[in-house]
Amino acid sequence: MAEPCSPAAKCVSPGAAGAGVEMEAVEMDPVEFTLRKRLPRKLPKRRHDVYVNMKTDFRAQLARCQKLLDGGAQREICVHGLGLAINRAINIALQLQSGSQGALLLAANTSTVELVDDLEPEEAGTEPLTHTRNNSAIHIKVYYPDPQ
């Protein structure tokens, strides 16, 4: 997915030791650079983690979550959503709760995730840049309460 960078982007140029050196409001022509979005850093993948995205069918993601809960081994799952997928993650958690007639409980946490994009120059001789941005994330714990 390539798109031009905004003219007033906050960009970082890789330094000699690999550490980024921040540049003040780099003036660049959007035609000179192509924006390449890196994948976000993932939380540790556990058996009960489900990462929701917008490409996979909603019913398939819901069925996967339901299968994890119905398997008996898992008393809880964690549904993670990033950016546009936050609404879908919330919807999946609420669908699971309503399908269990209220037997499942929900605990949601929100966070901000720092994402890194690469700015690749169109012409040779120009140094590549990186651009950092923040994106919202949600982490929903869907669980059966402990029997008293």
NUTI-874789 format. One record per residue (C-alpha): residue number from 1; x, z, y; residue in three letters. Coordinates in steps of 0.25 Angstrom, whole numbers. Layout:
BEGIN
(pt NUM,(X,Z,Y),"ALA") ...
# end
This chain:
BEGIN
(pt 1,(0,0,0),"MET") (pt 2,(8,-5,12),"ALA") (pt 3,(3,-3,26),"GLU") (pt 4,(11,-3,40),"PRO") (pt 5,(15,10,46),"CYS") (pt 6,(9,15,59),"SER") (pt 7,(18,13,71),"PRO") (pt 8,(19,28,74),"ALA") (pt 9,(22,33,60),"ALA") (pt 10,(31,45,58),"LYS") (pt 11,(41,39,49),"CYS") (pt 12,(54,45,42),"VAL") (pt 13,(67,37,40),"SER") (pt 14,(74,41,27),"PRO") (pt 15,(88,47,31),"GLY") (pt 16,(101,45,25),"ALA") (pt 17,(100,57,16),"ALA") (pt 18,(85,53,12),"GLY") (pt 19,(79,63,21),"ALA") (pt 20,(69,57,31),"GLY") (pt 21,(72,57,46),"VAL") (pt 22,(59,58,54),"GLU") (pt 23,(58,47,65),"MET") (pt 24,(50,49,78),"GLU") (pt 25,(37,40,78),"ALA") (pt 26,(44,27,73),"VAL") (pt 27,(40,15,80),"GLU") (pt 28,(38,4,69),"MET") (pt 29,(31,-9,68),"ASP") (pt 30,(20,-8,57),"PRO") (pt 31,(25,-21,52),"VAL") (pt 32,(39,-17,49),"GLU") (pt 33,(35,-6,39),"PHE") (pt 34,(26,-5,26),"THR") (pt 35,(20,8,23),"LEU") (pt 36,(21,12,8),"ARG") (pt 37,(14,25,4),"LYS") (pt 38,(21,34,-6),"ARG") (pt 39,(13,41,-16),"LEU") (pt 40,(10,56,-12),"PRO") (pt 41,(18,67,-19),"ARG") (pt 42,(10,73,-30),"LYS") (pt 43,(7,87,-34),"LEU") (pt 44,(12,91,-48),"PRO") (pt 45,(4,83,-59),"LYS") (pt 46,(-3,94,-67),"ARG") (pt 47,(-13,91,-78),"ARG") (pt 48,(-25,96,-69),"HIS") (pt 49,(-21,88,-57),"ASP") (pt 50,(-29,76,-53),"VAL") (pt 51,(-24,67,-41),"TYR") (pt 52,(-36,60,-35),"VAL") (pt 53,(-34,46,-29),"ASN") (pt 54,(-43,35,-23),"MET") (pt 55,(-39,24,-33),"LYS") (pt 56,(-44,31,-46),"THR") (pt 57,(-59,30,-49),"ASP") (pt 58,(-66,43,-44),"PHE") (pt 59,(-74,45,-57),"ARG") (pt 60,(-61,43,-65),"ALA") (pt 61,(-54,54,-57),"GLN") (pt 62,(-67,63,-58),"LEU") (pt 63,(-67,61,-73),"ALA") (pt 64,(-52,64,-75),"ARG") (pt 65,(-54,78,-67),"CYS") (pt 66,(-66,81,-76),"GLN") (pt 67,(-59,78,-88),"LYS") (pt 68,(-47,87,-84),"LEU") (pt 69,(-57,98,-82),"LEU") (pt 70,(-66,96,-94),"ASP") (pt 71,(-53,95,-104),"GLY") (pt 72,(-53,110,-104),"GLY") (pt 73,(-38,112,-102),"ALA") (pt 74,(-40,111,-87),"GLN") (pt 75,(-48,122,-80),"ARG") (pt 76,(-44,116,-66),"GLU") (pt 77,(-39,103,-60),"ILE") (pt 78,(-33,99,-47),"CYS") (pt 79,(-38,87,-40),"VAL") (pt 80,(-29,82,-29),"HIS") (pt 81,(-33,72,-18),"GLY") (pt 82,(-24,65,-7),"LEU") (pt 83,(-29,59,6),"GLY") (pt 84,(-41,50,3),"LEU") (pt 85,(-43,55,-11),"ALA") (pt 86,(-46,69,-6),"ILE") (pt 87,(-61,66,-5),"ASN") (pt 88,(-60,61,-19),"ARG") (pt 89,(-53,73,-24),"ALA") (pt 90,(-64,82,-18),"ILE") (pt 91,(-75,74,-24),"ASN") (pt 92,(-69,75,-38),"ILE") (pt 93,(-68,90,-37),"ALA") (pt 94,(-82,91,-32),"LEU") (pt 95,(-87,82,-43),"GLN") (pt 96,(-80,90,-53),"LEU") (pt 97,(-86,103,-48),"GLN") (pt 98,(-100,98,-47),"SER") (pt 99,(-99,92,-61),"GLY") (pt 100,(-95,106,-67),"SER") (pt 101,(-108,112,-60),"GLN") (pt 102,(-99,121,-52),"GLY") (pt 103,(-90,126,-63),"ALA") (pt 104,(-78,120,-56),"LEU") (pt 105,(-72,126,-44),"LEU") (pt 106,(-64,119,-33),"LEU") (pt 107,(-52,123,-25),"ALA") (pt 108,(-46,113,-15),"ALA") (pt 109,(-33,113,-7),"ASN") (pt 110,(-29,103,4),"THR") (pt 111,(-15,99,8),"SER") (pt 112,(-8,89,16),"THR") (pt 113,(2,79,8),"VAL") (pt 114,(14,72,15),"GLU") (pt 115,(15,58,11),"LEU") (pt 116,(27,49,13),"VAL") (pt 117,(25,34,16),"ASP") (pt 118,(37,23,16),"ASP") (pt 119,(38,14,27),"LEU") (pt 120,(45,1,21),"GLU") (pt 121,(51,-8,32),"PRO") (pt 122,(47,-23,31),"GLU") (pt 123,(61,-28,34),"GLU") (pt 124,(74,-24,29),"ALA") (pt 125,(84,-16,37),"GLY") (pt 126,(73,-6,41),"THR") (pt 127,(74,8,35),"GLU") (pt 128,(61,13,27),"PRO") (pt 129,(54,24,33),"LEU") (pt 130,(44,35,27),"THR") (pt 131,(32,40,34),"HIS") (pt 132,(25,54,30),"THR") (pt 133,(11,57,32),"ARG") (pt 134,(1,68,27),"ASN") (pt 135,(-11,67,19),"ASN") (pt 136,(-22,77,14),"SER") (pt 137,(-23,81,0),"ALA") (pt 138,(-33,90,-8),"ILE") (pt 139,(-31,98,-21),"HIS") (pt 140,(-43,103,-28),"ILE") (pt 141,(-43,113,-39),"LYS") (pt 142,(-55,111,-48),"VAL") (pt 143,(-56,122,-58),"TYR") (pt 144,(-65,130,-67),"TYR") (pt 145,(-65,145,-62),"PRO") (pt 146,(-59,155,-72),"ASP") (pt 147,(-70,162,-81),"PRO") (pt 148,(-72,176,-77),"GLN") 
# end
